[in-house]
Amino acid sequence: MINEYRNAIRDHINRLIKQGKLNQLIVWDIQQDEAQDPTLLSLRMYGSRAYTDAIQVACGTSGIWEKLPVKRIAVPLIADVLEFRREYL
């Protein structure tokens, strides 16, 4: 079910970007310190280190061990992440 969960997040991000609804996403410029630690980025965006999976999907990385790209990303709002977690995990 983890693959379906990640695919749902990716599809959600792509759909909203394609529709031009960036106000329904968090748009973030990844900084150097965040690129080294996805849990730090999760903490800054969502207030918890528990949501690295959404960060990884948005960045196109496969695991927490991979360095994040220093670029602008769009991730789902916390309400959407929690809904996807309830549905798929």
HTML snippet that shows the backbone in 3Dmol.js (N, CA, C, O; Angstrom):
<script src="https://3Dmol.org/build/3Dmol-min.js"></script>
<div id="view" style="width:600px;height:400px;position:relative"></div>
<script>
const pdb = `
ATOM      1  N   MET A   1       0.811  -1.194   0.000  1.00  0.00           N
ATOM      2  CA  MET A   1       0.000   0.000   0.000  1.00  0.00           C
ATOM      3  C   MET A   1       0.859   1.266   0.000  1.00  0.00           C
ATOM      4  O   MET A   1       0.380   2.346  -0.344  1.00  0.00           O
ATOM      5  N   ILE A   2       2.117   1.129   0.384  1.00  0.00           N
ATOM      6  CA  ILE A   2       2.987   2.305   0.417  1.00  0.00           C
ATOM      7  C   ILE A   2       3.156   2.894  -0.977  1.00  0.00           C
ATOM      8  O   ILE A   2       3.232   4.114  -1.124  1.00  0.00           O
ATOM      9  N   ASN A   3       3.217   2.047  -2.008  1.00  0.00           N
ATOM     10  CA  ASN A   3       3.360   2.568  -3.367  1.00  0.00           C
ATOM     11  C   ASN A   3       2.119   3.332  -3.799  1.00  0.00           C
ATOM     12  O   ASN A   3       2.224   4.374  -4.446  1.00  0.00           O
ATOM     13  N   GLU A   4       0.942   2.821  -3.446  1.00  0.00           N
ATOM     14  CA  GLU A   4      -0.293   3.527  -3.779  1.00  0.00           C
ATOM     15  C   GLU A   4      -0.348   4.876  -3.065  1.00  0.00           C
ATOM     16  O   GLU A   4      -0.792   5.874  -3.632  1.00  0.00           O
ATOM     17  N   TYR A   5       0.105   4.889  -1.824  1.00  0.00           N
ATOM     18  CA  TYR A   5       0.153   6.124  -1.040  1.00  0.00           C
ATOM     19  C   TYR A   5       1.059   7.155  -1.712  1.00  0.00           C
ATOM     20  O   TYR A   5       0.668   8.306  -1.902  1.00  0.00           O
ATOM     21  N   ARG A   6       2.244   6.741  -2.060  1.00  0.00           N
ATOM     22  CA  ARG A   6       3.178   7.670  -2.714  1.00  0.00           C
ATOM     23  C   ARG A   6       2.670   8.112  -4.077  1.00  0.00           C
ATOM     24  O   ARG A   6       2.821   9.276  -4.449  1.00  0.00           O
ATOM     25  N   ASN A   7       2.071   7.196  -4.822  1.00  0.00           N
ATOM     26  CA  ASN A   7       1.500   7.557  -6.124  1.00  0.00           C
ATOM     27  C   ASN A   7       0.361   8.559  -5.967  1.00  0.00           C
ATOM     28  O   ASN A   7       0.218   9.470  -6.784  1.00  0.00           O
ATOM     29  N   ALA A   8      -0.441   8.399  -4.933  1.00  0.00           N
ATOM     30  CA  ALA A   8      -1.541   9.332  -4.690  1.00  0.00           C
ATOM     31  C   ALA A   8      -1.004  10.731  -4.389  1.00  0.00           C
ATOM     32  O   ALA A   8      -1.546  11.726  -4.870  1.00  0.00           O
ATOM     33  N   ILE A   9       0.051  10.801  -3.599  1.00  0.00           N
ATOM     34  CA  ILE A   9       0.663  12.102  -3.306  1.00  0.00           C
ATOM     35  C   ILE A   9       1.212  12.721  -4.586  1.00  0.00           C
ATOM     36  O   ILE A   9       0.971  13.894  -4.868  1.00  0.00           O
ATOM     37  N   ARG A  10       1.944  11.936  -5.352  1.00  0.00           N
ATOM     38  CA  ARG A  10       2.523  12.441  -6.606  1.00  0.00           C
ATOM     39  C   ARG A  10       1.423  12.914  -7.563  1.00  0.00           C
ATOM     40  O   ARG A  10       1.531  13.989  -8.154  1.00  0.00           O
ATOM     41  N   ASP A  11       0.366  12.109  -7.714  1.00  0.00           N
ATOM     42  CA  ASP A  11      -0.730  12.486  -8.607  1.00  0.00           C
ATOM     43  C   ASP A  11      -1.422  13.768  -8.136  1.00  0.00           C
ATOM     44  O   ASP A  11      -1.789  14.619  -8.946  1.00  0.00           O
ATOM     45  N   HIS A  12      -1.591  13.891  -6.837  1.00  0.00           N
ATOM     46  CA  HIS A  12      -2.218  15.079  -6.250  1.00  0.00           C
ATOM     47  C   HIS A  12      -1.393  16.328  -6.564  1.00  0.00           C
ATOM     48  O   HIS A  12      -1.931  17.342  -7.008  1.00  0.00           O
ATOM     49  N   ILE A  13      -0.092  16.244  -6.331  1.00  0.00           N
ATOM     50  CA  ILE A  13       0.799  17.373  -6.610  1.00  0.00           C
ATOM     51  C   ILE A  13       0.746  17.740  -8.093  1.00  0.00           C
ATOM     52  O   ILE A  13       0.565  18.905  -8.446  1.00  0.00           O
ATOM     53  N   ASN A  14       0.904  16.747  -8.947  1.00  0.00           N
ATOM     54  CA  ASN A  14       0.923  16.997 -10.393  1.00  0.00           C
ATOM     55  C   ASN A  14      -0.396  17.574 -10.896  1.00  0.00           C
ATOM     56  O   ASN A  14      -0.405  18.472 -11.738  1.00  0.00           O
ATOM     57  N   ARG A  15      -1.517  17.055 -10.375  1.00  0.00           N
ATOM     58  CA  ARG A  15      -2.832  17.540 -10.801  1.00  0.00           C
ATOM     59  C   ARG A  15      -3.021  19.010 -10.417  1.00  0.00           C
ATOM     60  O   ARG A  15      -3.482  19.810 -11.230  1.00  0.00           O
ATOM     61  N   LEU A  16      -2.668  19.362  -9.185  1.00  0.00           N
ATOM     62  CA  LEU A  16      -2.852  20.745  -8.744  1.00  0.00           C
ATOM     63  C   LEU A  16      -1.923  21.706  -9.486  1.00  0.00           C
ATOM     64  O   LEU A  16      -2.317  22.828  -9.805  1.00  0.00           O
ATOM     65  N   ILE A  17      -0.707  21.276  -9.759  1.00  0.00           N
ATOM     66  CA  ILE A  17       0.217  22.120 -10.536  1.00  0.00           C
ATOM     67  C   ILE A  17      -0.333  22.327 -11.940  1.00  0.00           C
ATOM     68  O   ILE A  17      -0.332  23.444 -12.457  1.00  0.00           O
ATOM     69  N   LYS A  18      -0.801  21.247 -12.554  1.00  0.00           N
ATOM     70  CA  LYS A  18      -1.335  21.331 -13.918  1.00  0.00           C
ATOM     71  C   LYS A  18      -2.559  22.249 -13.978  1.00  0.00           C
ATOM     72  O   LYS A  18      -2.759  22.955 -14.966  1.00  0.00           O
ATOM     73  N   GLN A  19      -3.375  22.236 -12.921  1.00  0.00           N
ATOM     74  CA  GLN A  19      -4.564  23.077 -12.866  1.00  0.00           C
ATOM     75  C   GLN A  19      -4.245  24.508 -12.430  1.00  0.00           C
ATOM     76  O   GLN A  19      -5.120  25.374 -12.431  1.00  0.00           O
ATOM     77  N   GLY A  20      -2.979  24.749 -12.055  1.00  0.00           N
ATOM     78  CA  GLY A  20      -2.574  26.084 -11.625  1.00  0.00           C
ATOM     79  C   GLY A  20      -3.060  26.443 -10.225  1.00  0.00           C
ATOM     80  O   GLY A  20      -3.193  27.622  -9.900  1.00  0.00           O
ATOM     81  N   LYS A  21      -3.325  25.444  -9.401  1.00  0.00           N
ATOM     82  CA  LYS A  21      -3.850  25.664  -8.051  1.00  0.00           C
ATOM     83  C   LYS A  21      -2.739  25.553  -7.005  1.00  0.00           C
ATOM     84  O   LYS A  21      -2.827  24.759  -6.068  1.00  0.00           O
ATOM     85  N   LEU A  22      -1.698  26.360  -7.183  1.00  0.00           N
ATOM     86  CA  LEU A  22      -0.576  26.326  -6.250  1.00  0.00           C
ATOM     87  C   LEU A  22      -0.967  26.792  -4.854  1.00  0.00           C
ATOM     88  O   LEU A  22      -0.261  26.499  -3.889  1.00  0.00           O
ATOM     89  N   ASN A  23      -2.069  27.504  -4.731  1.00  0.00           N
ATOM     90  CA  ASN A  23      -2.537  27.937  -3.416  1.00  0.00           C
ATOM     91  C   ASN A  23      -3.023  26.756  -2.573  1.00  0.00           C
ATOM     92  O   ASN A  23      -3.238  26.906  -1.370  1.00  0.00           O
ATOM     93  N   GLN A  24      -3.197  25.591  -3.187  1.00  0.00           N
ATOM     94  CA  GLN A  24      -3.617  24.390  -2.473  1.00  0.00           C
ATOM     95  C   GLN A  24      -2.422  23.472  -2.175  1.00  0.00           C
ATOM     96  O   GLN A  24      -2.596  22.316  -1.789  1.00  0.00           O
ATOM     97  N   LEU A  25      -1.227  23.998  -2.357  1.00  0.00           N
ATOM     98  CA  LEU A  25       0.020  23.291  -2.071  1.00  0.00           C
ATOM     99  C   LEU A  25       0.916  24.209  -1.242  1.00  0.00           C
ATOM    100  O   LEU A  25       0.692  25.416  -1.163  1.00  0.00           O
ATOM    101  N   ILE A  26       1.923  23.616  -0.633  1.00  0.00           N
ATOM    102  CA  ILE A  26       2.974  24.397   0.021  1.00  0.00           C
ATOM    103  C   ILE A  26       4.119  24.475  -0.972  1.00  0.00           C
ATOM    104  O   ILE A  26       4.675  23.449  -1.365  1.00  0.00           O
ATOM    105  N   VAL A  27       4.469  25.673  -1.375  1.00  0.00           N
ATOM    106  CA  VAL A  27       5.601  25.871  -2.288  1.00  0.00           C
ATOM    107  C   VAL A  27       6.776  26.320  -1.424  1.00  0.00           C
ATOM    108  O   VAL A  27       6.663  27.263  -0.641  1.00  0.00           O
ATOM    109  N   TRP A  28       7.906  25.630  -1.578  1.00  0.00           N
ATOM    110  CA  TRP A  28       9.037  25.814  -0.664  1.00  0.00           C
ATOM    111  C   TRP A  28      10.347  25.771  -1.435  1.00  0.00           C
ATOM    112  O   TRP A  28      10.537  24.928  -2.312  1.00  0.00           O
ATOM    113  N   ASP A  29      11.246  26.685  -1.100  1.00  0.00           N
ATOM    114  CA  ASP A  29      12.608  26.657  -1.641  1.00  0.00           C
ATOM    115  C   ASP A  29      13.482  25.907  -0.648  1.00  0.00           C
ATOM    116  O   ASP A  29      13.693  26.375   0.470  1.00  0.00           O
ATOM    117  N   ILE A  30      13.987  24.760  -1.044  1.00  0.00           N
ATOM    118  CA  ILE A  30      14.821  23.940  -0.162  1.00  0.00           C
ATOM    119  C   ILE A  30      16.174  24.617   0.041  1.00  0.00           C
ATOM    120  O   ILE A  30      16.831  25.011  -0.922  1.00  0.00           O
ATOM    121  N   GLN A  31      16.576  24.746   1.287  1.00  0.00           N
ATOM    122  CA  GLN A  31      17.856  25.340   1.651  1.00  0.00           C
ATOM    123  C   GLN A  31      18.903  24.240   1.847  1.00  0.00           C
ATOM    124  O   GLN A  31      18.564  23.060   1.940  1.00  0.00           O
ATOM    125  N   GLN A  32      20.161  24.633   1.907  1.00  0.00           N
ATOM    126  CA  GLN A  32      21.260  23.672   2.039  1.00  0.00           C
ATOM    127  C   GLN A  32      21.107  22.778   3.271  1.00  0.00           C
ATOM    128  O   GLN A  32      21.298  21.565   3.179  1.00  0.00           O
ATOM    129  N   ASP A  33      20.764  23.363   4.422  1.00  0.00           N
ATOM    130  CA  ASP A  33      20.643  22.547   5.636  1.00  0.00           C
ATOM    131  C   ASP A  33      19.484  21.559   5.529  1.00  0.00           C
ATOM    132  O   ASP A  33      19.558  20.457   6.072  1.00  0.00           O
ATOM    133  N   GLU A  34      18.426  21.944   4.841  1.00  0.00           N
ATOM    134  CA  GLU A  34      17.277  21.057   4.653  1.00  0.00           C
ATOM    135  C   GLU A  34      17.599  19.932   3.668  1.00  0.00           C
ATOM    136  O   GLU A  34      17.090  18.819   3.801  1.00  0.00           O
ATOM    137  N   ALA A  35      18.438  20.227   2.690  1.00  0.00           N
ATOM    138  CA  ALA A  35      18.800  19.214   1.694  1.00  0.00           C
ATOM    139  C   ALA A  35      19.540  18.046   2.331  1.00  0.00           C
ATOM    140  O   ALA A  35      19.479  16.923   1.829  1.00  0.00           O
ATOM    141  N   GLN A  36      20.226  18.299   3.414  1.00  0.00           N
ATOM    142  CA  GLN A  36      20.984  17.254   4.103  1.00  0.00           C
ATOM    143  C   GLN A  36      20.104  16.408   5.024  1.00  0.00           C
ATOM    144  O   GLN A  36      20.478  15.295   5.393  1.00  0.00           O
ATOM    145  N   ASP A  37      18.929  16.940   5.397  1.00  0.00           N
ATOM    146  CA  ASP A  37      18.099  16.296   6.408  1.00  0.00           C
ATOM    147  C   ASP A  37      16.618  16.459   6.071  1.00  0.00           C
ATOM    148  O   ASP A  37      16.019  17.471   6.434  1.00  0.00           O
ATOM    149  N   PRO A  38      16.012  15.485   5.383  1.00  0.00           N
ATOM    150  CA  PRO A  38      14.592  15.585   5.037  1.00  0.00           C
ATOM    151  C   PRO A  38      13.681  15.729   6.254  1.00  0.00           C
ATOM    152  O   PRO A  38      12.594  16.297   6.148  1.00  0.00           O
ATOM    153  N   THR A  39      14.114  15.219   7.412  1.00  0.00           N
ATOM    154  CA  THR A  39      13.276  15.354   8.603  1.00  0.00           C
ATOM    155  C   THR A  39      13.214  16.814   9.059  1.00  0.00           C
ATOM    156  O   THR A  39      12.206  17.246   9.617  1.00  0.00           O
ATOM    157  N   LEU A  40      14.272  17.565   8.827  1.00  0.00           N
ATOM    158  CA  LEU A  40      14.272  18.994   9.155  1.00  0.00           C
ATOM    159  C   LEU A  40      13.276  19.743   8.267  1.00  0.00           C
ATOM    160  O   LEU A  40      12.541  20.609   8.741  1.00  0.00           O
ATOM    161  N   LEU A  41      13.259  19.411   7.011  1.00  0.00           N
ATOM    162  CA  LEU A  41      12.317  20.040   6.094  1.00  0.00           C
ATOM    163  C   LEU A  41      10.879  19.692   6.487  1.00  0.00           C
ATOM    164  O   LEU A  41      10.006  20.560   6.463  1.00  0.00           O
ATOM    165  N   SER A  42      10.630  18.455   6.840  1.00  0.00           N
ATOM    166  CA  SER A  42       9.310  18.036   7.315  1.00  0.00           C
ATOM    167  C   SER A  42       8.915  18.831   8.558  1.00  0.00           C
ATOM    168  O   SER A  42       7.771  19.271   8.678  1.00  0.00           O
ATOM    169  N   LEU A  43       9.844  19.013   9.468  1.00  0.00           N
ATOM    170  CA  LEU A  43       9.582  19.772  10.692  1.00  0.00           C
ATOM    171  C   LEU A  43       9.213  21.220  10.368  1.00  0.00           C
ATOM    172  O   LEU A  43       8.268  21.764  10.940  1.00  0.00           O
ATOM    173  N   ARG A  44       9.939  21.828   9.472  1.00  0.00           N
ATOM    174  CA  ARG A  44       9.677  23.232   9.127  1.00  0.00           C
ATOM    175  C   ARG A  44       8.357  23.412   8.377  1.00  0.00           C
ATOM    176  O   ARG A  44       7.659  24.406   8.573  1.00  0.00           O
ATOM    177  N   MET A  45       8.020  22.457   7.526  1.00  0.00           N
ATOM    178  CA  MET A  45       6.785  22.566   6.743  1.00  0.00           C
ATOM    179  C   MET A  45       5.545  22.166   7.530  1.00  0.00           C
ATOM    180  O   MET A  45       4.521  22.849   7.498  1.00  0.00           O
ATOM    181  N   TYR A  46       5.658  21.054   8.231  1.00  0.00           N
ATOM    182  CA  TYR A  46       4.485  20.443   8.854  1.00  0.00           C
ATOM    183  C   TYR A  46       4.496  20.478  10.380  1.00  0.00           C
ATOM    184  O   TYR A  46       3.509  20.095  11.008  1.00  0.00           O
ATOM    185  N   GLY A  47       5.590  20.928  10.984  1.00  0.00           N
ATOM    186  CA  GLY A  47       5.653  20.963  12.437  1.00  0.00           C
ATOM    187  C   GLY A  47       5.982  19.627  13.071  1.00  0.00           C
ATOM    188  O   GLY A  47       5.880  19.476  14.288  1.00  0.00           O
ATOM    189  N   SER A  48       6.376  18.655  12.260  1.00  0.00           N
ATOM    190  CA  SER A  48       6.725  17.320  12.736  1.00  0.00           C
ATOM    191  C   SER A  48       7.733  16.686  11.783  1.00  0.00           C
ATOM    192  O   SER A  48       7.715  16.954  10.582  1.00  0.00           O
ATOM    193  N   ARG A  49       8.588  15.869  12.309  1.00  0.00           N
ATOM    194  CA  ARG A  49       9.571  15.162  11.481  1.00  0.00           C
ATOM    195  C   ARG A  49       8.996  13.898  10.853  1.00  0.00           C
ATOM    196  O   ARG A  49       9.720  13.160  10.184  1.00  0.00           O
ATOM    197  N   ALA A  50       7.715  13.638  11.055  1.00  0.00           N
ATOM    198  CA  ALA A  50       7.096  12.371  10.643  1.00  0.00           C
ATOM    199  C   ALA A  50       6.639  12.318   9.187  1.00  0.00           C
ATOM    200  O   ALA A  50       6.180  11.271   8.731  1.00  0.00           O
ATOM    201  N   TYR A  51       6.753  13.401   8.462  1.00  0.00           N
ATOM    202  CA  TYR A  51       6.175  13.446   7.117  1.00  0.00           C
ATOM    203  C   TYR A  51       7.213  13.500   6.000  1.00  0.00           C
ATOM    204  O   TYR A  51       6.997  14.146   4.974  1.00  0.00           O
ATOM    205  N   THR A  52       8.316  12.833   6.200  1.00  0.00           N
ATOM    206  CA  THR A  52       9.367  12.833   5.177  1.00  0.00           C
ATOM    207  C   THR A  52       8.930  12.138   3.905  1.00  0.00           C
ATOM    208  O   THR A  52       9.471  12.418   2.835  1.00  0.00           O
ATOM    209  N   ASP A  53       7.966  11.239   3.997  1.00  0.00           N
ATOM    210  CA  ASP A  53       7.501  10.537   2.800  1.00  0.00           C
ATOM    211  C   ASP A  53       6.928  11.514   1.772  1.00  0.00           C
ATOM    212  O   ASP A  53       7.202  11.380   0.580  1.00  0.00           O
ATOM    213  N   ALA A  54       6.146  12.483   2.213  1.00  0.00           N
ATOM    214  CA  ALA A  54       5.590  13.477   1.294  1.00  0.00           C
ATOM    215  C   ALA A  54       6.699  14.341   0.701  1.00  0.00           C
ATOM    216  O   ALA A  54       6.643  14.713  -0.472  1.00  0.00           O
ATOM    217  N   ILE A  55       7.705  14.659   1.513  1.00  0.00           N
ATOM    218  CA  ILE A  55       8.848  15.450   1.062  1.00  0.00           C
ATOM    219  C   ILE A  55       9.615  14.684  -0.016  1.00  0.00           C
ATOM    220  O   ILE A  55       9.962  15.242  -1.056  1.00  0.00           O
ATOM    221  N   GLN A  56       9.872  13.420   0.239  1.00  0.00           N
ATOM    222  CA  GLN A  56      10.621  12.595  -0.708  1.00  0.00           C
ATOM    223  C   GLN A  56       9.895  12.478  -2.040  1.00  0.00           C
ATOM    224  O   GLN A  56      10.525  12.555  -3.095  1.00  0.00           O
ATOM    225  N   VAL A  57       8.586  12.293  -2.005  1.00  0.00           N
ATOM    226  CA  VAL A  57       7.815  12.201  -3.249  1.00  0.00           C
ATOM    227  C   VAL A  57       7.927  13.512  -4.023  1.00  0.00           C
ATOM    228  O   VAL A  57       8.164  13.506  -5.231  1.00  0.00           O
ATOM    229  N   ALA A  58       7.757  14.626  -3.332  1.00  0.00           N
ATOM    230  CA  ALA A  58       7.827  15.934  -3.990  1.00  0.00           C
ATOM    231  C   ALA A  58       9.198  16.202  -4.596  1.00  0.00           C
ATOM    232  O   ALA A  58       9.310  16.882  -5.616  1.00  0.00           O
ATOM    233  N   CYS A  59      10.246  15.665  -3.963  1.00  0.00           N
ATOM    234  CA  CYS A  59      11.616  15.880  -4.435  1.00  0.00           C
ATOM    235  C   CYS A  59      12.066  14.824  -5.445  1.00  0.00           C
ATOM    236  O   CYS A  59      13.069  15.007  -6.135  1.00  0.00           O
ATOM    237  N   GLY A  60      11.331  13.735  -5.528  1.00  0.00           N
ATOM    238  CA  GLY A  60      11.715  12.662  -6.442  1.00  0.00           C
ATOM    239  C   GLY A  60      12.829  11.785  -5.912  1.00  0.00           C
ATOM    240  O   GLY A  60      13.542  11.153  -6.692  1.00  0.00           O
ATOM    241  N   THR A  61      12.993  11.735  -4.594  1.00  0.00           N
ATOM    242  CA  THR A  61      14.010  10.871  -4.002  1.00  0.00           C
ATOM    243  C   THR A  61      13.370   9.572  -3.527  1.00  0.00           C
ATOM    244  O   THR A  61      12.161   9.506  -3.305  1.00  0.00           O
ATOM    245  N   SER A  62      14.185   8.554  -3.376  1.00  0.00           N
ATOM    246  CA  SER A  62      13.690   7.225  -3.018  1.00  0.00           C
ATOM    247  C   SER A  62      13.780   6.912  -1.537  1.00  0.00           C
ATOM    248  O   SER A  62      13.027   6.077  -1.035  1.00  0.00           O
ATOM    249  N   GLY A  63      14.681   7.561  -0.837  1.00  0.00           N
ATOM    250  CA  GLY A  63      14.867   7.240   0.569  1.00  0.00           C
ATOM    251  C   GLY A  63      15.412   8.401   1.356  1.00  0.00           C
ATOM    252  O   GLY A  63      15.897   9.385   0.797  1.00  0.00           O
ATOM    253  N   ILE A  64      15.326   8.274   2.652  1.00  0.00           N
ATOM    254  CA  ILE A  64      15.751   9.340   3.556  1.00  0.00           C
ATOM    255  C   ILE A  64      17.269   9.571   3.487  1.00  0.00           C
ATOM    256  O   ILE A  64      17.760  10.634   3.868  1.00  0.00           O
ATOM    257  N   TRP A  65      17.986   8.589   3.010  1.00  0.00           N
ATOM    258  CA  TRP A  65      19.446   8.682   2.904  1.00  0.00           C
ATOM    259  C   TRP A  65      19.892   9.552   1.727  1.00  0.00           C
ATOM    260  O   TRP A  65      21.049   9.968   1.673  1.00  0.00           O
ATOM    261  N   GLU A  66      18.987   9.831   0.783  1.00  0.00           N
ATOM    262  CA  GLU A  66      19.345  10.621  -0.389  1.00  0.00           C
ATOM    263  C   GLU A  66      19.274  12.112  -0.079  1.00  0.00           C
ATOM    264  O   GLU A  66      18.365  12.574   0.611  1.00  0.00           O
ATOM    265  N   LYS A  67      20.232  12.841  -0.591  1.00  0.00           N
ATOM    266  CA  LYS A  67      20.242  14.295  -0.442  1.00  0.00           C
ATOM    267  C   LYS A  67      19.124  14.883  -1.299  1.00  0.00           C
ATOM    268  O   LYS A  67      18.911  14.462  -2.436  1.00  0.00           O
ATOM    269  N   LEU A  68      18.426  15.847  -0.746  1.00  0.00           N
ATOM    270  CA  LEU A  68      17.360  16.513  -1.486  1.00  0.00           C
ATOM    271  C   LEU A  68      17.958  17.562  -2.420  1.00  0.00           C
ATOM    272  O   LEU A  68      18.998  18.147  -2.116  1.00  0.00           O
ATOM    273  N   PRO A  69      17.306  17.800  -3.552  1.00  0.00           N
ATOM    274  CA  PRO A  69      17.802  18.843  -4.447  1.00  0.00           C
ATOM    275  C   PRO A  69      17.519  20.226  -3.858  1.00  0.00           C
ATOM    276  O   PRO A  69      16.473  20.446  -3.248  1.00  0.00           O
ATOM    277  N   VAL A  70      18.442  21.139  -4.042  1.00  0.00           N
ATOM    278  CA  VAL A  70      18.248  22.509  -3.579  1.00  0.00           C
ATOM    279  C   VAL A  70      17.507  23.234  -4.697  1.00  0.00           C
ATOM    280  O   VAL A  70      18.107  23.777  -5.625  1.00  0.00           O
ATOM    281  N   LYS A  71      16.188  23.221  -4.575  1.00  0.00           N
ATOM    282  CA  LYS A  71      15.328  23.814  -5.595  1.00  0.00           C
ATOM    283  C   LYS A  71      13.960  24.094  -4.986  1.00  0.00           C
ATOM    284  O   LYS A  71      13.721  23.785  -3.818  1.00  0.00           O
ATOM    285  N   ARG A  72      13.076  24.671  -5.762  1.00  0.00           N
ATOM    286  CA  ARG A  72      11.703  24.935  -5.326  1.00  0.00           C
ATOM    287  C   ARG A  72      10.869  23.669  -5.543  1.00  0.00           C
ATOM    288  O   ARG A  72      10.925  23.046  -6.603  1.00  0.00           O
ATOM    289  N   ILE A  73      10.099  23.307  -4.522  1.00  0.00           N
ATOM    290  CA  ILE A  73       9.217  22.148  -4.615  1.00  0.00           C
ATOM    291  C   ILE A  73       7.807  22.554  -4.198  1.00  0.00           C
ATOM    292  O   ILE A  73       7.593  23.614  -3.609  1.00  0.00           O
ATOM    293  N   ALA A  74       6.864  21.692  -4.515  1.00  0.00           N
ATOM    294  CA  ALA A  74       5.480  21.860  -4.067  1.00  0.00           C
ATOM    295  C   ALA A  74       5.076  20.565  -3.383  1.00  0.00           C
ATOM    296  O   ALA A  74       5.255  19.477  -3.931  1.00  0.00           O
ATOM    297  N   VAL A  75       4.529  20.694  -2.180  1.00  0.00           N
ATOM    298  CA  VAL A  75       4.081  19.519  -1.415  1.00  0.00           C
ATOM    299  C   VAL A  75       2.634  19.745  -0.982  1.00  0.00           C
ATOM    300  O   VAL A  75       2.170  20.883  -0.910  1.00  0.00           O
ATOM    301  N   PRO A  76       1.927  18.653  -0.696  1.00  0.00           N
ATOM    302  CA  PRO A  76       0.533  18.786  -0.261  1.00  0.00           C
ATOM    303  C   PRO A  76       0.419  19.462   1.099  1.00  0.00           C
ATOM    304  O   PRO A  76       1.358  19.445   1.895  1.00  0.00           O
ATOM    305  N   LEU A  77      -0.720  20.047   1.350  1.00  0.00           N
ATOM    306  CA  LEU A  77      -1.038  20.574   2.668  1.00  0.00           C
ATOM    307  C   LEU A  77      -1.124  19.409   3.650  1.00  0.00           C
ATOM    308  O   LEU A  77      -1.371  18.273   3.246  1.00  0.00           O
ATOM    309  N   ILE A  78      -0.923  19.683   4.928  1.00  0.00           N
ATOM    310  CA  ILE A  78      -0.929  18.621   5.937  1.00  0.00           C
ATOM    311  C   ILE A  78      -2.267  17.888   5.961  1.00  0.00           C
ATOM    312  O   ILE A  78      -2.292  16.676   6.170  1.00  0.00           O
ATOM    313  N   ALA A  79      -3.365  18.582   5.756  1.00  0.00           N
ATOM    314  CA  ALA A  79      -4.681  17.928   5.740  1.00  0.00           C
ATOM    315  C   ALA A  79      -4.752  16.869   4.641  1.00  0.00           C
ATOM    316  O   ALA A  79      -5.328  15.799   4.840  1.00  0.00           O
ATOM    317  N   ASP A  80      -4.166  17.169   3.488  1.00  0.00           N
ATOM    318  CA  ASP A  80      -4.165  16.201   2.388  1.00  0.00           C
ATOM    319  C   ASP A  80      -3.264  15.012   2.699  1.00  0.00           C
ATOM    320  O   ASP A  80      -3.620  13.871   2.404  1.00  0.00           O
ATOM    321  N   VAL A  81      -2.104  15.266   3.290  1.00  0.00           N
ATOM    322  CA  VAL A  81      -1.194  14.175   3.666  1.00  0.00           C
ATOM    323  C   VAL A  81      -1.883  13.248   4.661  1.00  0.00           C
ATOM    324  O   VAL A  81      -1.811  12.027   4.528  1.00  0.00           O
ATOM    325  N   LEU A  82      -2.543  13.822   5.647  1.00  0.00           N
ATOM    326  CA  LEU A  82      -3.235  13.007   6.649  1.00  0.00           C
ATOM    327  C   LEU A  82      -4.366  12.196   6.024  1.00  0.00           C
ATOM    328  O   LEU A  82      -4.593  11.049   6.408  1.00  0.00           O
ATOM    329  N   GLU A  83      -5.069  12.781   5.073  1.00  0.00           N
ATOM    330  CA  GLU A  83      -6.137  12.053   4.373  1.00  0.00           C
ATOM    331  C   GLU A  83      -5.558  10.883   3.576  1.00  0.00           C
ATOM    332  O   GLU A  83      -6.106   9.781   3.604  1.00  0.00           O
ATOM    333  N   PHE A  84      -4.465  11.117   2.872  1.00  0.00           N
ATOM    334  CA  PHE A  84      -3.829  10.029   2.123  1.00  0.00           C
ATOM    335  C   PHE A  84      -3.346   8.932   3.059  1.00  0.00           C
ATOM    336  O   PHE A  84      -3.453   7.752   2.728  1.00  0.00           O
ATOM    337  N   ARG A  85      -2.821   9.295   4.209  1.00  0.00           N
ATOM    338  CA  ARG A  85      -2.364   8.304   5.189  1.00  0.00           C
ATOM    339  C   ARG A  85      -3.530   7.456   5.690  1.00  0.00           C
ATOM    340  O   ARG A  85      -3.409   6.237   5.815  1.00  0.00           O
ATOM    341  N   ARG A  86      -4.658   8.102   5.976  1.00  0.00           N
ATOM    342  CA  ARG A  86      -5.840   7.354   6.444  1.00  0.00           C
ATOM    343  C   ARG A  86      -6.323   6.385   5.374  1.00  0.00           C
ATOM    344  O   ARG A  86      -6.729   5.262   5.671  1.00  0.00           O
ATOM    345  N   GLU A  87      -6.273   6.834   4.135  1.00  0.00           N
ATOM    346  CA  GLU A  87      -6.796   6.023   3.043  1.00  0.00           C
ATOM    347  C   GLU A  87      -5.877   4.865   2.650  1.00  0.00           C
ATOM    348  O   GLU A  87      -6.357   3.770   2.356  1.00  0.00           O
ATOM    349  N   TYR A  88      -4.565   5.096   2.642  1.00  0.00           N
ATOM    350  CA  TYR A  88      -3.636   4.112   2.083  1.00  0.00           C
ATOM    351  C   TYR A  88      -2.771   3.373   3.084  1.00  0.00           C
ATOM    352  O   TYR A  88      -2.266   2.297   2.766  1.00  0.00           O
ATOM    353  N   LEU A  89      -2.580   3.910   4.284  1.00  0.00           N
ATOM    354  CA  LEU A  89      -1.666   3.246   5.224  1.00  0.00           C
ATOM    355  C   LEU A  89      -2.392   2.642   6.399  1.00  0.00           C
ATOM    356  O   LEU A  89      -1.762   2.049   7.275  1.00  0.00           O
TER     357      LEU A  89
END
`;
const viewer = $3Dmol.createViewer("view");
viewer.addModel(pdb, "pdb");
viewer.setStyle({}, {cartoon: {color: "spectrum"}});
viewer.zoomTo();
viewer.render();
</script>
